[in-house]
Amino acid sequence: MADFKNVEECLKEIERRYNENEKARDKLSSFHDPIQMRFLDTDRKALLLINGDQGIEVKDNTGDENAPVKIDFTKEQVLMDMFNGSIGGIKAYSSGLIKIVEGSIKNLMKLRKLMF
């Protein structure tokens, strides 16, 4: 398993997983909503632009206040811990490390293959 040391590496991994994982693309084939991730410890934002099964664009240090799906992470470290396998997405959500600000948990579950 890779050792992700920063958010940039995690964002690149999201893009790689989308591009190399046909199951993930199939799961997201009807997903077209921008997803804003915000890290509360640094107020850093990242935007995932998923165009169904056609492509993904990941924009670091970019937000969209109108994004219909917004996810807050208490710390950047939470995302790295998820990618490194030291915490699962459901545990992070249930313990308050991740909060769905807009959208639903259903949206987060669709993203599971890309993020966890």
PDB file as gemmi writes it, atoms N, CA and C in Angstrom:
CRYST1    1.000    1.000    1.000  90.00  90.00  90.00 P 1                      
ATOM      1  N   MET A   1       0.842  -1.174   0.000  1.00  0.00           N  
ATOM      2  CA  MET A   1       0.000   0.000   0.000  1.00  0.00           C  
ATOM      3  C   MET A   1       0.894   1.246   0.000  1.00  0.00           C  
ATOM      4  N   ALA A   2       0.495   2.226  -0.777  1.00  0.00           N  
ATOM      5  CA  ALA A   2       1.255   3.466  -0.864  1.00  0.00           C  
ATOM      6  C   ALA A   2       1.167   4.229   0.457  1.00  0.00           C  
ATOM      7  N   ASP A   3       2.134   5.080   0.668  1.00  0.00           N  
ATOM      8  CA  ASP A   3       2.142   5.933   1.849  1.00  0.00           C  
ATOM      9  C   ASP A   3       1.902   7.365   1.380  1.00  0.00           C  
ATOM     10  N   PHE A   4       0.676   7.822   1.519  1.00  0.00           N  
ATOM     11  CA  PHE A   4       0.312   9.166   1.077  1.00  0.00           C  
ATOM     12  C   PHE A   4       0.717  10.166   2.144  1.00  0.00           C  
ATOM     13  N   LYS A   5       1.521  11.142   1.742  1.00  0.00           N  
ATOM     14  CA  LYS A   5       2.104  12.087   2.686  1.00  0.00           C  
ATOM     15  C   LYS A   5       1.461  13.469   2.649  1.00  0.00           C  
ATOM     16  N   ASN A   6       0.652  13.744   1.614  1.00  0.00           N  
ATOM     17  CA  ASN A   6       0.014  15.055   1.532  1.00  0.00           C  
ATOM     18  C   ASN A   6      -1.265  14.975   0.694  1.00  0.00           C  
ATOM     19  N   VAL A   7      -2.040  16.041   0.755  1.00  0.00           N  
ATOM     20  CA  VAL A   7      -3.318  16.086   0.054  1.00  0.00           C  
ATOM     21  C   VAL A   7      -3.116  15.993  -1.456  1.00  0.00           C  
ATOM     22  N   GLU A   8      -2.069  16.616  -1.975  1.00  0.00           N  
ATOM     23  CA  GLU A   8      -1.821  16.573  -3.421  1.00  0.00           C  
ATOM     24  C   GLU A   8      -1.717  15.131  -3.917  1.00  0.00           C  
ATOM     25  N   GLU A   9      -1.000  14.298  -3.178  1.00  0.00           N  
ATOM     26  CA  GLU A   9      -0.861  12.895  -3.562  1.00  0.00           C  
ATOM     27  C   GLU A   9      -2.219  12.190  -3.541  1.00  0.00           C  
ATOM     28  N   CYS A  10      -3.052  12.508  -2.558  1.00  0.00           N  
ATOM     29  CA  CYS A  10      -4.379  11.900  -2.466  1.00  0.00           C  
ATOM     30  C   CYS A  10      -5.258  12.327  -3.643  1.00  0.00           C  
ATOM     31  N   LEU A  11      -5.186  13.596  -4.011  1.00  0.00           N  
ATOM     32  CA  LEU A  11      -5.987  14.087  -5.129  1.00  0.00           C  
ATOM     33  C   LEU A  11      -5.551  13.434  -6.443  1.00  0.00           C  
ATOM     34  N   LYS A  12      -4.253  13.274  -6.622  1.00  0.00           N  
ATOM     35  CA  LYS A  12      -3.752  12.572  -7.820  1.00  0.00           C  
ATOM     36  C   LYS A  12      -4.211  11.120  -7.826  1.00  0.00           C  
ATOM     37  N   GLU A  13      -4.280  10.516  -6.641  1.00  0.00           N  
ATOM     38  CA  GLU A  13      -4.731   9.130  -6.533  1.00  0.00           C  
ATOM     39  C   GLU A  13      -6.211   9.008  -6.888  1.00  0.00           C  
ATOM     40  N   ILE A  14      -7.021   9.988  -6.513  1.00  0.00           N  
ATOM     41  CA  ILE A  14      -8.435   9.982  -6.900  1.00  0.00           C  
ATOM     42  C   ILE A  14      -8.547   9.956  -8.419  1.00  0.00           C  
ATOM     43  N   GLU A  15      -7.777  10.810  -9.067  1.00  0.00           N  
ATOM     44  CA  GLU A  15      -7.797  10.875 -10.531  1.00  0.00           C  
ATOM     45  C   GLU A  15      -7.308   9.561 -11.136  1.00  0.00           C  
ATOM     46  N   ARG A  16      -6.238   9.004 -10.580  1.00  0.00           N  
ATOM     47  CA  ARG A  16      -5.705   7.744 -11.093  1.00  0.00           C  
ATOM     48  C   ARG A  16      -6.718   6.624 -10.945  1.00  0.00           C  
ATOM     49  N   ARG A  17      -7.349   6.542  -9.783  1.00  0.00           N  
ATOM     50  CA  ARG A  17      -8.335   5.478  -9.545  1.00  0.00           C  
ATOM     51  C   ARG A  17      -9.502   5.592 -10.519  1.00  0.00           C  
ATOM     52  N   TYR A  18      -9.947   6.811 -10.764  1.00  0.00           N  
ATOM     53  CA  TYR A  18     -11.041   6.995 -11.714  1.00  0.00           C  
ATOM     54  C   TYR A  18     -10.604   6.504 -13.097  1.00  0.00           C  
ATOM     55  N   ASN A  19      -9.431   6.925 -13.535  1.00  0.00           N  
ATOM     56  CA  ASN A  19      -8.965   6.597 -14.880  1.00  0.00           C  
ATOM     57  C   ASN A  19      -8.633   5.115 -15.063  1.00  0.00           C  
ATOM     58  N   GLU A  20      -8.214   4.445 -13.998  1.00  0.00           N  
ATOM     59  CA  GLU A  20      -7.769   3.059 -14.130  1.00  0.00           C  
ATOM     60  C   GLU A  20      -8.768   2.031 -13.605  1.00  0.00           C  
ATOM     61  N   ASN A  21      -9.858   2.465 -13.003  1.00  0.00           N  
ATOM     62  CA  ASN A  21     -10.798   1.523 -12.394  1.00  0.00           C  
ATOM     63  C   ASN A  21     -12.141   1.598 -13.108  1.00  0.00           C  
ATOM     64  N   GLU A  22     -12.388   0.633 -13.967  1.00  0.00           N  
ATOM     65  CA  GLU A  22     -13.620   0.614 -14.747  1.00  0.00           C  
ATOM     66  C   GLU A  22     -14.856   0.523 -13.848  1.00  0.00           C  
ATOM     67  N   LYS A  23     -14.767  -0.221 -12.744  1.00  0.00           N  
ATOM     68  CA  LYS A  23     -15.901  -0.335 -11.820  1.00  0.00           C  
ATOM     69  C   LYS A  23     -16.252   1.022 -11.211  1.00  0.00           C  
ATOM     70  N   ALA A  24     -15.236   1.797 -10.890  1.00  0.00           N  
ATOM     71  CA  ALA A  24     -15.478   3.130 -10.326  1.00  0.00           C  
ATOM     72  C   ALA A  24     -16.157   4.015 -11.361  1.00  0.00           C  
ATOM     73  N   ARG A  25     -15.681   3.980 -12.592  1.00  0.00           N  
ATOM     74  CA  ARG A  25     -16.309   4.783 -13.655  1.00  0.00           C  
ATOM     75  C   ARG A  25     -17.755   4.349 -13.871  1.00  0.00           C  
ATOM     76  N   ASP A  26     -17.999   3.047 -13.877  1.00  0.00           N  
ATOM     77  CA  ASP A  26     -19.366   2.549 -14.047  1.00  0.00           C  
ATOM     78  C   ASP A  26     -20.265   3.026 -12.906  1.00  0.00           C  
ATOM     79  N   LYS A  27     -19.757   2.973 -11.691  1.00  0.00           N  
ATOM     80  CA  LYS A  27     -20.534   3.393 -10.520  1.00  0.00           C  
ATOM     81  C   LYS A  27     -20.882   4.886 -10.609  1.00  0.00           C  
ATOM     82  N   LEU A  28     -20.004   5.655 -11.236  1.00  0.00           N  
ATOM     83  CA  LEU A  28     -20.202   7.103 -11.342  1.00  0.00           C  
ATOM     84  C   LEU A  28     -20.779   7.522 -12.692  1.00  0.00           C  
ATOM     85  N   SER A  29     -21.262   6.580 -13.484  1.00  0.00           N  
ATOM     86  CA  SER A  29     -21.716   6.878 -14.842  1.00  0.00           C  
ATOM     87  C   SER A  29     -22.856   7.899 -14.880  1.00  0.00           C  
ATOM     88  N   SER A  30     -23.654   7.966 -13.826  1.00  0.00           N  
ATOM     89  CA  SER A  30     -24.753   8.931 -13.810  1.00  0.00           C  
ATOM     90  C   SER A  30     -24.460  10.121 -12.891  1.00  0.00           C  
ATOM     91  N   PHE A  31     -23.235  10.223 -12.423  1.00  0.00           N  
ATOM     92  CA  PHE A  31     -22.863  11.276 -11.481  1.00  0.00           C  
ATOM     93  C   PHE A  31     -22.254  12.448 -12.244  1.00  0.00           C  
ATOM     94  N   HIS A  32     -22.856  13.625 -12.114  1.00  0.00           N  
ATOM     95  CA  HIS A  32     -22.376  14.798 -12.841  1.00  0.00           C  
ATOM     96  C   HIS A  32     -22.278  16.035 -11.960  1.00  0.00           C  
ATOM     97  N   ASP A  33     -22.382  15.868 -10.651  1.00  0.00           N  
ATOM     98  CA  ASP A  33     -22.351  17.009  -9.742  1.00  0.00           C  
ATOM     99  C   ASP A  33     -20.932  17.299  -9.284  1.00  0.00           C  
ATOM    100  N   PRO A  34     -20.534  18.581  -9.267  1.00  0.00           N  
ATOM    101  CA  PRO A  34     -19.231  18.925  -8.691  1.00  0.00           C  
ATOM    102  C   PRO A  34     -19.219  18.595  -7.198  1.00  0.00           C  
ATOM    103  N   ILE A  35     -18.074  18.169  -6.721  1.00  0.00           N  
ATOM    104  CA  ILE A  35     -17.908  17.821  -5.312  1.00  0.00           C  
ATOM    105  C   ILE A  35     -16.820  18.712  -4.740  1.00  0.00           C  
ATOM    106  N   GLN A  36     -17.188  19.484  -3.740  1.00  0.00           N  
ATOM    107  CA  GLN A  36     -16.197  20.335  -3.075  1.00  0.00           C  
ATOM    108  C   GLN A  36     -15.778  19.663  -1.775  1.00  0.00           C  
ATOM    109  N   MET A  37     -14.477  19.524  -1.605  1.00  0.00           N  
ATOM    110  CA  MET A  37     -13.930  19.049  -0.340  1.00  0.00           C  
ATOM    111  C   MET A  37     -13.240  20.237   0.330  1.00  0.00           C  
ATOM    112  N   ARG A  38     -13.504  20.398   1.624  1.00  0.00           N  
ATOM    113  CA  ARG A  38     -12.865  21.479   2.375  1.00  0.00           C  
ATOM    114  C   ARG A  38     -12.208  20.878   3.603  1.00  0.00           C  
ATOM    115  N   PHE A  39     -11.010  21.355   3.886  1.00  0.00           N  
ATOM    116  CA  PHE A  39     -10.250  20.888   5.037  1.00  0.00           C  
ATOM    117  C   PHE A  39     -10.256  22.015   6.059  1.00  0.00           C  
ATOM    118  N   LEU A  40     -10.948  21.790   7.161  1.00  0.00           N  
ATOM    119  CA  LEU A  40     -11.205  22.860   8.125  1.00  0.00           C  
ATOM    120  C   LEU A  40      -9.957  23.367   8.823  1.00  0.00           C  
ATOM    121  N   ASP A  41      -8.935  22.526   8.971  1.00  0.00           N  
ATOM    122  CA  ASP A  41      -7.724  22.973   9.670  1.00  0.00           C  
ATOM    123  C   ASP A  41      -6.924  23.981   8.851  1.00  0.00           C  
ATOM    124  N   THR A  42      -7.036  23.928   7.549  1.00  0.00           N  
ATOM    125  CA  THR A  42      -6.267  24.835   6.695  1.00  0.00           C  
ATOM    126  C   THR A  42      -7.153  25.714   5.811  1.00  0.00           C  
ATOM    127  N   ASP A  43      -8.459  25.461   5.825  1.00  0.00           N  
ATOM    128  CA  ASP A  43      -9.438  26.110   4.950  1.00  0.00           C  
ATOM    129  C   ASP A  43      -9.091  25.900   3.474  1.00  0.00           C  
ATOM    130  N   ARG A  44      -8.379  24.848   3.195  1.00  0.00           N  
ATOM    131  CA  ARG A  44      -8.050  24.469   1.825  1.00  0.00           C  
ATOM    132  C   ARG A  44      -9.266  23.803   1.200  1.00  0.00           C  
ATOM    133  N   LYS A  45      -9.458  24.029  -0.090  1.00  0.00           N  
ATOM    134  CA  LYS A  45     -10.558  23.418  -0.812  1.00  0.00           C  
ATOM    135  C   LYS A  45     -10.014  22.675  -2.031  1.00  0.00           C  
ATOM    136  N   ALA A  46     -10.737  21.651  -2.408  1.00  0.00           N  
ATOM    137  CA  ALA A  46     -10.441  20.924  -3.642  1.00  0.00           C  
ATOM    138  C   ALA A  46     -11.779  20.631  -4.303  1.00  0.00           C  
ATOM    139  N   LEU A  47     -11.779  20.608  -5.616  1.00  0.00           N  
ATOM    140  CA  LEU A  47     -13.004  20.402  -6.370  1.00  0.00           C  
ATOM    141  C   LEU A  47     -12.828  19.211  -7.287  1.00  0.00           C  
ATOM    142  N   LEU A  48     -13.772  18.281  -7.204  1.00  0.00           N  
ATOM    143  CA  LEU A  48     -13.795  17.127  -8.102  1.00  0.00           C  
ATOM    144  C   LEU A  48     -14.907  17.359  -9.107  1.00  0.00           C  
ATOM    145  N   LEU A  49     -14.544  17.412 -10.372  1.00  0.00           N  
ATOM    146  CA  LEU A  49     -15.523  17.587 -11.437  1.00  0.00           C  
ATOM    147  C   LEU A  49     -15.629  16.262 -12.173  1.00  0.00           C  
ATOM    148  N   ILE A  50     -16.694  15.527 -11.882  1.00  0.00           N  
ATOM    149  CA  ILE A  50     -16.886  14.208 -12.472  1.00  0.00           C  
ATOM    150  C   ILE A  50     -17.919  14.337 -13.581  1.00  0.00           C  
ATOM    151  N   ASN A  51     -17.541  13.884 -14.762  1.00  0.00           N  
ATOM    152  CA  ASN A  51     -18.442  13.909 -15.900  1.00  0.00           C  
ATOM    153  C   ASN A  51     -18.884  12.483 -16.206  1.00  0.00           C  
ATOM    154  N   GLY A  52     -19.642  11.916 -15.267  1.00  0.00           N  
ATOM    155  CA  GLY A  52     -20.116  10.541 -15.439  1.00  0.00           C  
ATOM    156  C   GLY A  52     -18.958   9.611 -15.697  1.00  0.00           C  
ATOM    157  N   ASP A  53     -19.107   8.763 -16.689  1.00  0.00           N  
ATOM    158  CA  ASP A  53     -18.040   7.823 -17.023  1.00  0.00           C  
ATOM    159  C   ASP A  53     -17.096   8.384 -18.089  1.00  0.00           C  
ATOM    160  N   GLN A  54     -17.198   9.685 -18.360  1.00  0.00           N  
ATOM    161  CA  GLN A  54     -16.401  10.306 -19.420  1.00  0.00           C  
ATOM    162  C   GLN A  54     -15.096  10.942 -18.956  1.00  0.00           C  
ATOM    163  N   GLY A  55     -14.992  11.254 -17.680  1.00  0.00           N  
ATOM    164  CA  GLY A  55     -13.753  11.869 -17.224  1.00  0.00           C  
ATOM    165  C   GLY A  55     -13.900  12.540 -15.875  1.00  0.00           C  
ATOM    166  N   ILE A  56     -12.766  12.886 -15.322  1.00  0.00           N  
ATOM    167  CA  ILE A  56     -12.721  13.582 -14.039  1.00  0.00           C  
ATOM    168  C   ILE A  56     -11.655  14.662 -14.122  1.00  0.00           C  
ATOM    169  N   GLU A  57     -11.935  15.767 -13.486  1.00  0.00           N  
ATOM    170  CA  GLU A  57     -10.941  16.830 -13.346  1.00  0.00           C  
ATOM    171  C   GLU A  57     -10.863  17.156 -11.864  1.00  0.00           C  
ATOM    172  N   VAL A  58      -9.668  17.152 -11.327  1.00  0.00           N  
ATOM    173  CA  VAL A  58      -9.455  17.452  -9.917  1.00  0.00           C  
ATOM    174  C   VAL A  58      -8.729  18.788  -9.838  1.00  0.00           C  
ATOM    175  N   LYS A  59      -9.342  19.737  -9.142  1.00  0.00           N  
ATOM    176  CA  LYS A  59      -8.758  21.070  -9.002  1.00  0.00           C  
ATOM    177  C   LYS A  59      -8.414  21.311  -7.535  1.00  0.00           C  
ATOM    178  N   ASP A  60      -7.130  21.446  -7.277  1.00  0.00           N  
ATOM    179  CA  ASP A  60      -6.661  21.722  -5.924  1.00  0.00           C  
ATOM    180  C   ASP A  60      -6.749  23.218  -5.670  1.00  0.00           C  
ATOM    181  N   ASN A  61      -6.968  23.591  -4.420  1.00  0.00           N  
ATOM    182  CA  ASN A  61      -7.072  24.995  -4.016  1.00  0.00           C  
ATOM    183  C   ASN A  61      -8.149  25.738  -4.782  1.00  0.00           C  
ATOM    184  N   THR A  62      -9.233  25.023  -5.098  1.00  0.00           N  
ATOM    185  CA  THR A  62     -10.362  25.605  -5.816  1.00  0.00           C  
ATOM    186  C   THR A  62     -11.647  25.134  -5.151  1.00  0.00           C  
ATOM    187  N   GLY A  63     -12.588  26.047  -4.999  1.00  0.00           N  
ATOM    188  CA  GLY A  63     -13.879  25.693  -4.431  1.00  0.00           C  
ATOM    189  C   GLY A  63     -14.998  26.155  -5.330  1.00  0.00           C  
ATOM    190  N   ASP A  64     -16.197  25.710  -5.026  1.00  0.00           N  
ATOM    191  CA  ASP A  64     -17.401  26.126  -5.729  1.00  0.00           C  
ATOM    192  C   ASP A  64     -18.512  26.181  -4.695  1.00  0.00           C  
ATOM    193  N   GLU A  65     -18.827  27.374  -4.249  1.00  0.00           N  
ATOM    194  CA  GLU A  65     -19.837  27.532  -3.205  1.00  0.00           C  
ATOM    195  C   GLU A  65     -21.208  27.047  -3.656  1.00  0.00           C  
ATOM    196  N   ASN A  66     -21.417  26.886  -4.960  1.00  0.00           N  
ATOM    197  CA  ASN A  66     -22.687  26.395  -5.481  1.00  0.00           C  
ATOM    198  C   ASN A  66     -22.685  24.893  -5.712  1.00  0.00           C  
ATOM    199  N   ALA A  67     -21.589  24.221  -5.372  1.00  0.00           N  
ATOM    200  CA  ALA A  67     -21.507  22.769  -5.582  1.00  0.00           C  
ATOM    201  C   ALA A  67     -22.628  22.083  -4.792  1.00  0.00           C  
ATOM    202  N   PRO A  68     -23.361  21.178  -5.440  1.00  0.00           N  
ATOM    203  CA  PRO A  68     -24.445  20.492  -4.742  1.00  0.00           C  
ATOM    204  C   PRO A  68     -23.959  19.423  -3.761  1.00  0.00           C  
ATOM    205  N   VAL A  69     -22.682  19.078  -3.838  1.00  0.00           N  
ATOM    206  CA  VAL A  69     -22.108  18.114  -2.904  1.00  0.00           C  
ATOM    207  C   VAL A  69     -20.889  18.771  -2.256  1.00  0.00           C  
ATOM    208  N   LYS A  70     -20.947  18.902  -0.930  1.00  0.00           N  
ATOM    209  CA  LYS A  70     -19.843  19.504  -0.178  1.00  0.00           C  
ATOM    210  C   LYS A  70     -19.507  18.606   0.995  1.00  0.00           C  
ATOM    211  N   ILE A  71     -18.224  18.321   1.125  1.00  0.00           N  
ATOM    212  CA  ILE A  71     -17.751  17.455   2.191  1.00  0.00           C  
ATOM    213  C   ILE A  71     -16.678  18.212   2.965  1.00  0.00           C  
ATOM    214  N   ASP A  72     -16.839  18.283   4.277  1.00  0.00           N  
ATOM    215  CA  ASP A  72     -15.831  18.901   5.133  1.00  0.00           C  
ATOM    216  C   ASP A  72     -15.048  17.815   5.857  1.00  0.00           C  
ATOM    217  N   PHE A  73     -13.735  17.972   5.880  1.00  0.00           N  
ATOM    218  CA  PHE A  73     -12.831  17.120   6.652  1.00  0.00           C  
ATOM    219  C   PHE A  73     -12.303  17.975   7.784  1.00  0.00           C  
ATOM    220  N   THR A  74     -12.272  17.438   8.997  1.00  0.00           N  
ATOM    221  CA  THR A  74     -11.784  18.242  10.114  1.00  0.00           C  
ATOM    222  C   THR A  74     -10.325  18.631   9.915  1.00  0.00           C  
ATOM    223  N   LYS A  75      -9.539  17.738   9.281  1.00  0.00           N  
ATOM    224  CA  LYS A  75      -8.115  17.987   9.034  1.00  0.00           C  
ATOM    225  C   LYS A  75      -7.708  17.361   7.712  1.00  0.00           C  
ATOM    226  N   GLU A  76      -6.678  17.899   7.115  1.00  0.00           N  
ATOM    227  CA  GLU A  76      -6.113  17.282   5.908  1.00  0.00           C  
ATOM    228  C   GLU A  76      -5.651  15.859   6.204  1.00  0.00           C  
ATOM    229  N   GLN A  77      -5.167  15.648   7.424  1.00  0.00           N  
ATOM    230  CA  GLN A  77      -4.655  14.333   7.826  1.00  0.00           C  
ATOM    231  C   GLN A  77      -5.722  13.244   7.699  1.00  0.00           C  
ATOM    232  N   VAL A  78      -6.987  13.595   7.863  1.00  0.00           N  
ATOM    233  CA  VAL A  78      -8.073  12.605   7.758  1.00  0.00           C  
ATOM    234  C   VAL A  78      -8.080  11.981   6.370  1.00  0.00           C  
ATOM    235  N   LEU A  79      -7.950  12.807   5.336  1.00  0.00           N  
ATOM    236  CA  LEU A  79      -7.921  12.270   3.969  1.00  0.00           C  
ATOM    237  C   LEU A  79      -6.715  11.358   3.783  1.00  0.00           C  
ATOM    238  N   MET A  80      -5.564  11.773   4.267  1.00  0.00           N  
ATOM    239  CA  MET A  80      -4.363  10.936   4.151  1.00  0.00           C  
ATOM    240  C   MET A  80      -4.541   9.635   4.920  1.00  0.00           C  
ATOM    241  N   ASP A  81      -5.123   9.693   6.111  1.00  0.00           N  
ATOM    242  CA  ASP A  81      -5.357   8.480   6.899  1.00  0.00           C  
ATOM    243  C   ASP A  81      -6.301   7.532   6.167  1.00  0.00           C  
ATOM    244  N   MET A  82      -7.300   8.079   5.496  1.00  0.00           N  
ATOM    245  CA  MET A  82      -8.217   7.239   4.732  1.00  0.00           C  
ATOM    246  C   MET A  82      -7.488   6.544   3.589  1.00  0.00           C  
ATOM    247  N   PHE A  83      -6.685   7.288   2.870  1.00  0.00           N  
ATOM    248  CA  PHE A  83      -5.948   6.703   1.745  1.00  0.00           C  
ATOM    249  C   PHE A  83      -4.892   5.710   2.210  1.00  0.00           C  
ATOM    250  N   ASN A  84      -4.341   5.940   3.387  1.00  0.00           N  
ATOM    251  CA  ASN A  84      -3.329   5.024   3.926  1.00  0.00           C  
ATOM    252  C   ASN A  84      -3.950   3.836   4.650  1.00  0.00           C  
ATOM    253  N   GLY A  85      -5.276   3.808   4.749  1.00  0.00           N  
ATOM    254  CA  GLY A  85      -5.966   2.667   5.328  1.00  0.00           C  
ATOM    255  C   GLY A  85      -6.008   2.628   6.843  1.00  0.00           C  
ATOM    256  N   SER A  86      -5.634   3.722   7.510  1.00  0.00           N  
ATOM    257  CA  SER A  86      -5.659   3.697   8.972  1.00  0.00           C  
ATOM    258  C   SER A  86      -7.031   4.060   9.537  1.00  0.00           C  
ATOM    259  N   ILE A  87      -7.929   4.574   8.686  1.00  0.00           N  
ATOM    260  CA  ILE A  87      -9.318   4.799   9.090  1.00  0.00           C  
ATOM    261  C   ILE A  87     -10.189   4.603   7.857  1.00  0.00           C  
ATOM    262  N   GLY A  88     -11.328   3.997   8.062  1.00  0.00           N  
ATOM    263  CA  GLY A  88     -12.272   3.802   6.973  1.00  0.00           C  
ATOM    264  C   GLY A  88     -13.197   4.994   6.831  1.00  0.00           C  
ATOM    265  N   GLY A  89     -13.805   5.108   5.686  1.00  0.00           N  
ATOM    266  CA  GLY A  89     -14.701   6.224   5.422  1.00  0.00           C  
ATOM    267  C   GLY A  89     -15.906   6.263   6.338  1.00  0.00           C  
ATOM    268  N   ILE A  90     -16.488   5.116   6.608  1.00  0.00           N  
ATOM    269  CA  ILE A  90     -17.677   5.081   7.460  1.00  0.00           C  
ATOM    270  C   ILE A  90     -17.319   5.455   8.895  1.00  0.00           C  
ATOM    271  N   LYS A  91     -16.186   4.957   9.371  1.00  0.00           N  
ATOM    272  CA  LYS A  91     -15.749   5.314  10.731  1.00  0.00           C  
ATOM    273  C   LYS A  91     -15.430   6.809  10.808  1.00  0.00           C  
ATOM    274  N   ALA A  92     -14.770   7.347   9.771  1.00  0.00           N  
ATOM    275  CA  ALA A  92     -14.463   8.778   9.759  1.00  0.00           C  
ATOM    276  C   ALA A  92     -15.748   9.606   9.774  1.00  0.00           C  
ATOM    277  N   TYR A  93     -16.741   9.167   9.031  1.00  0.00           N  
ATOM    278  CA  TYR A  93     -18.018   9.877   8.994  1.00  0.00           C  
ATOM    279  C   TYR A  93     -18.737   9.775  10.337  1.00  0.00           C  
ATOM    280  N   SER A  94     -18.832   8.558  10.867  1.00  0.00           N  
ATOM    281  CA  SER A  94     -19.589   8.358  12.106  1.00  0.00           C  
ATOM    282  C   SER A  94     -18.906   9.001  13.317  1.00  0.00           C  
ATOM    283  N   SER A  95     -17.596   9.201  13.253  1.00  0.00           N  
ATOM    284  CA  SER A  95     -16.899   9.844  14.367  1.00  0.00           C  
ATOM    285  C   SER A  95     -16.771  11.359  14.189  1.00  0.00           C  
ATOM    286  N   GLY A  96     -17.369  11.883  13.128  1.00  0.00           N  
ATOM    287  CA  GLY A  96     -17.383  13.334  12.939  1.00  0.00           C  
ATOM    288  C   GLY A  96     -16.156  13.906  12.258  1.00  0.00           C  
ATOM    289  N   LEU A  97     -15.268  13.062  11.758  1.00  0.00           N  
ATOM    290  CA  LEU A  97     -14.082  13.565  11.062  1.00  0.00           C  
ATOM    291  C   LEU A  97     -14.414  14.044   9.650  1.00  0.00           C  
ATOM    292  N   ILE A  98     -15.514  13.530   9.116  1.00  0.00           N  
ATOM    293  CA  ILE A  98     -16.027  13.949   7.806  1.00  0.00           C  
ATOM    294  C   ILE A  98     -17.476  14.361   8.021  1.00  0.00           C  
ATOM    295  N   LYS A  99     -17.854  15.461   7.406  1.00  0.00           N  
ATOM    296  CA  LYS A  99     -19.235  15.921   7.503  1.00  0.00           C  
ATOM    297  C   LYS A  99     -19.742  16.232   6.102  1.00  0.00           C  
ATOM    298  N   ILE A 100     -20.941  15.747   5.802  1.00  0.00           N  
ATOM    299  CA  ILE A 100     -21.593  16.091   4.544  1.00  0.00           C  
ATOM    300  C   ILE A 100     -22.310  17.418   4.778  1.00  0.00           C  
ATOM    301  N   VAL A 101     -21.837  18.480   4.129  1.00  0.00           N  
ATOM    302  CA  VAL A 101     -22.420  19.809   4.306  1.00  0.00           C  
ATOM    303  C   VAL A 101     -23.593  19.993   3.359  1.00  0.00           C  
ATOM    304  N   GLU A 102     -23.444  19.541   2.142  1.00  0.00           N  
ATOM    305  CA  GLU A 102     -24.498  19.555   1.121  1.00  0.00           C  
ATOM    306  C   GLU A 102     -24.510  18.186   0.481  1.00  0.00           C  
ATOM    307  N   GLY A 103     -25.669  17.770   0.033  1.00  0.00           N  
ATOM    308  CA  GLY A 103     -25.766  16.455  -0.585  1.00  0.00           C  
ATOM    309  C   GLY A 103     -26.134  15.423   0.461  1.00  0.00           C  
ATOM    310  N   SER A 104     -25.849  14.169   0.171  1.00  0.00           N  
ATOM    311  CA  SER A 104     -26.249  13.099   1.082  1.00  0.00           C  
ATOM    312  C   SER A 104     -25.130  12.084   1.250  1.00  0.00           C  
ATOM    313  N   ILE A 105     -25.279  11.253   2.255  1.00  0.00           N  
ATOM    314  CA  ILE A 105     -24.324  10.173   2.484  1.00  0.00           C  
ATOM    315  C   ILE A 105     -24.301   9.248   1.273  1.00  0.00           C  
ATOM    316  N   LYS A 106     -25.406   9.160   0.564  1.00  0.00           N  
ATOM    317  CA  LYS A 106     -25.476   8.336  -0.645  1.00  0.00           C  
ATOM    318  C   LYS A 106     -24.411   8.782  -1.660  1.00  0.00           C  
ATOM    319  N   ASN A 107     -24.212  10.091  -1.765  1.00  0.00           N  
ATOM    320  CA  ASN A 107     -23.183  10.610  -2.667  1.00  0.00           C  
ATOM    321  C   ASN A 107     -21.791  10.182  -2.217  1.00  0.00           C  
ATOM    322  N   LEU A 108     -21.562  10.223  -0.921  1.00  0.00           N  
ATOM    323  CA  LEU A 108     -20.268   9.810  -0.389  1.00  0.00           C  
ATOM    324  C   LEU A 108     -20.030   8.331  -0.670  1.00  0.00           C  
ATOM    325  N   MET A 109     -21.066   7.536  -0.562  1.00  0.00           N  
ATOM    326  CA  MET A 109     -20.930   6.103  -0.817  1.00  0.00           C  
ATOM    327  C   MET A 109     -20.571   5.846  -2.282  1.00  0.00           C  
ATOM    328  N   LYS A 110     -21.077   6.660  -3.200  1.00  0.00           N  
ATOM    329  CA  LYS A 110     -20.724   6.521  -4.619  1.00  0.00           C  
ATOM    330  C   LYS A 110     -19.239   6.777  -4.840  1.00  0.00           C  
ATOM    331  N   LEU A 111     -18.673   7.618  -4.020  1.00  0.00           N  
ATOM    332  CA  LEU A 111     -17.269   8.010  -4.179  1.00  0.00           C  
ATOM    333  C   LEU A 111     -16.306   7.047  -3.494  1.00  0.00           C  
ATOM    334  N   ARG A 112     -16.848   6.053  -2.847  1.00  0.00           N  
ATOM    335  CA  ARG A 112     -16.039   5.128  -2.061  1.00  0.00           C  
ATOM    336  C   ARG A 112     -14.863   4.542  -2.816  1.00  0.00           C  
ATOM    337  N   LYS A 113     -15.080   4.117  -4.039  1.00  0.00           N  
ATOM    338  CA  LYS A 113     -13.998   3.485  -4.820  1.00  0.00           C  
ATOM    339  C   LYS A 113     -12.872   4.467  -5.158  1.00  0.00           C  
ATOM    340  N   LEU A 114     -13.210   5.757  -5.188  1.00  0.00           N  
ATOM    341  CA  LEU A 114     -12.191   6.754  -5.510  1.00  0.00           C  
ATOM    342  C   LEU A 114     -11.421   7.207  -4.271  1.00  0.00           C  
ATOM    343  N   MET A 115     -12.085   7.188  -3.120  1.00  0.00           N  
ATOM    344  CA  MET A 115     -11.490   7.827  -1.941  1.00  0.00           C  
ATOM    345  C   MET A 115     -11.055   6.882  -0.836  1.00  0.00           C  
ATOM    346  N   PHE A 116     -11.605   5.671  -0.764  1.00  0.00           N  
ATOM    347  CA  PHE A 116     -11.274   4.814   0.368  1.00  0.00           C  
ATOM    348  C   PHE A 116     -10.633   3.545  -0.116  1.00  0.00           C  
TER     349      PHE A 116                                                      
END                                                                             
